[in-house]
Amino acid sequence: SGLTCIVKEHAPHPRRGRASPAPARAALCEARNALLLVRSGLRVPRVLAVGSADAGSWVALEEIVHSGSLEEQLAREPAAVRARLDELAQLLARLHRAGFHHRDFYLCHLLEEERTGELVLIDLERVGVLGARGR
């Protein structure tokens, strides 16, 4: 059984949000943020490689075998997601206590890892450091 990964490409797009890093830097930002969050004890996909070419960039991340995002689960089993609200609040509190904010914290960016049932935070290129006022 080998390691499987996903490759996430960040290409130039005219509708990119203001808070998003430039496509040439987005993958590097995502990789750096993943490493910082892992160091803070948060479960995120492991970074395997990162690169850039032309005006875009890419990052290879460990594939998280999952049973869907919390958004997908909410559509199927609303009570199951409601039962995890405390766990979700604790995850967000850990993120903030570690000094970070996600800037894109939606249920679709939380995967339930199939093997452990643990929540895994994804889509990390917009993660930022909380300032003194944010804490």
Protein Blocks (a to p, Z undefined) as FASTA:
>chain_A
ZZddddddddddfkbcfklccfklmmmmmmmmmmmmmmnopacdddfbdcdehjbccddd
dddddebdfklmmmmmmmlmmmmmmmmmmmmmmmmmnopafklacfklcccdfklopacd
ehjllgccddfklZZ
